[in-house]
Amino acid sequence: MTPILEIINISKTFPGVRALDQVSMIVEKGQIHAVMGENGAGKSTLMKCIFGLYKQDEGEILLEGNPCNFTHPKEALHSGISMIHQELQNIPTQSVMENIWIGRIPYKGKNKHFRWVDEEKMYQDTVSLFESLDLDINPKAMLKDLSVSTCQLIEIARSVSYNSKLIIMDEPTSSLTESESKLLFNIIKKLVKQDVSILYISHKLEEVLELSHHVTILRDGQLIGNFDTKKIDSQFLVNKMVGRKIVDRFPKKDSKQKLGDVRLKISDFSSLDNKSFKNISFEVKQGEILGIGGLVGAGRTELIESIFGLRAIKSGTIEIDGKELNIKSSRDAIRNGLTLLTEERAKTGIISKASILDNMMIVKQRYKINEYQKLKVFLNDKKRREDTKAYVDSLSVKTPTIDTNISNLSGGNQQKVLLGRWLMVSPEILILDEPTRGIDVGAKFEIYSIMRELSAQGKTIIMISSEMPELMGMSDRIMVMCEGHLSGIIDGPSATEEKIMLLASRYEEKE
């Protein structure tokens, strides 16, 4: 095979962290090369060096045998390399077609001072692109009105539109449903037939084994090895990534643990538009983990955001420990022991320009300020730092110090900081929306273990997940939604993928 990309002894250091240490790999032309490793292993850093977002400290990058030292992504794009980023790089206030052709907008008129956007050409080019990819998306729709998964597909289409020789895909299916993921796989297979090479980062073992020809595994910035995918299995991948054997993907529940009384009761909840969700009623007990499954558009996120006070409702009541509450805002929710870990970490979770310390302390400092006051005037910075450090250590957050900017952490470590933010206020009810999205198998197990420990302490957990194994492996019961309706509730031990999918795809009005 002919190499399209050669990475030779690449190293990259950030303050206090050696992100890459003498990493080498070869990507063959017209093949899918996966890169795997735990969060913080250096995968995204390596991709950003290739794409010109970072400059390596040592080593060489060869594209079709020629040295390339990109100082800006534009140079990479002009050389035939495009990239789909883990965190979406879109502009919500612009249309789909404007996002696709940003930086390449077609104009009418030859004089640059007297020209106007060629809307018709941009529209037709977008239609042609979507048809080639079998995507059914309105080019004139505004991104802010679309789901996260649709925006992910648009990001993928934009990358393909550059007609690149090499496409870097960083967690491209993290927001996609199973059917959308299959659509992406078909797109990838078409590209490979056209001799396009794919660098594919994913934490999903089955994806990597199904799609890739070769896999490179990194751990703590170092190369563990380059392997032929046909000769390995999922257990091999896990062991190489984490450096130890993980026999079970989900920690077992203590068989002696008994659920308590009903802690949260939701009755006849309907959204303001009466479309997102309608007449939803359910209960969750003390110490229970209730999973919520369903396809994109089922109304899961809208429902839990309404329970948390982020969305107005048309009707419905909330009871906690038998007491009816009037939750109109997140402030009301937090004061009543409710917390919400949101789905979109980058947009609604982290404060990107702040430190780990400030990101983790922001809620507790707001609602339990008395614990951090000196003379009712000054902040007790020593206690702030001690409490933050305690949670950073207990959650195994990989960081040089608690003063590190949270943007410098991997996605999984950012997620742990956000989880720590909520654990700090000692909530009784935790709502987790896609808690392990974009997180490696080792970090997932750590978060699952924390969930198990919290439920054993009597905490109540509601977990939205699009991953079937996660729903079945962690939930005491699974509530399935379809098109805004509650279509059924399944006991965890008796749940199967078939049962969940049947309820997720079909709602029958009960008489």
Number of C-alpha atoms within 10 A of each C-alpha: 8 11 16 20 22 19 18 16 17 20 23 22 15 10 9 10 15 14 21 27 20 15 22 19 19 17 25 22 20 22 25 25 28 27 26 26 29 24 26 25 23 27 25 20 22 23 21 18 22 28 24 20 17 18 18 21 14 15 15 17 22 17 20 15 12 11 12 16 19 19 15 14 19 16 15 21 21 11 15 16 24 26 25 21 19 19 17 17 12 18 14 14 12 15 17 27 25 23 23 25 16 14 9 10 16 15 14 13 11 9 8 9 7 8 11 14 12 13 15 10 14 19 17 13 18 24 18 11 17 20 12 12 19 13 17 10 18 14 21 13 14 17 22 15 11 13 12 18 19 18 23 24 23 23 22 23 21 23 21 22 16 16 15 21 23 29 26 24 22 23 20 24 26 22 24 21 16 14 10 18 18 14 16 21 16 14 17 21 17 14 22 18 11 11 15 22 26 28 22 23 24 23 24 17 16 11 16 24 19 11 17 19 18 22 26 24 23 26 22 20 24 20 20 16 14 17 16 12 20 12 9 12 13 14 13 11 22 24 14 19 23 19 12 10 12 14 10 8 15 19 18 12 16 10 6 7 13 12 17 14 14 17 21 21 18 18 15 14 22 24 22 15 11 14 13 18 25 23 16 18 16 13 14 22 20 22 26 27 27 25 28 25 25 28 21 21 16 22 21 26 19 17 22 21 18 20 25 21 19 17 16 16 20 12 14 16 17 18 16 19 12 12 11 13 13 12 20 16 16 19 17 15 20 21 13 15 14 24 25 24 20 21 20 17 20 16 12 10 18 20 18 15 12 15 19 29 23 20 23 30 22 13 17 19 18 10 13 12 13 14 14 18 15 11 9 10 8 9 16 15 12 9 13 18 15 12 15 22 18 12 19 22 11 12 18 14 24 18 20 11 14 19 13 16 18 24 16 18 19 22 23 25 22 25 26 23 27 21 23 21 24 21 17 17 19 14 17 23 28 24 23 22 23 22 23 23 22 25 25 24 22 22 21 21 18 16 22 21 17 16 21 22 16 20 22 19 13 19 22 27 26 21 25 26 22 21 16 17 13 19 26 22 18 23 23 20 21 26 26 27 28 25 21 23 24 26 22 17 19 19 14 19 13 11 19 16 12 10 13 23 16 16 22 23 15 13 17 11 8 5 3
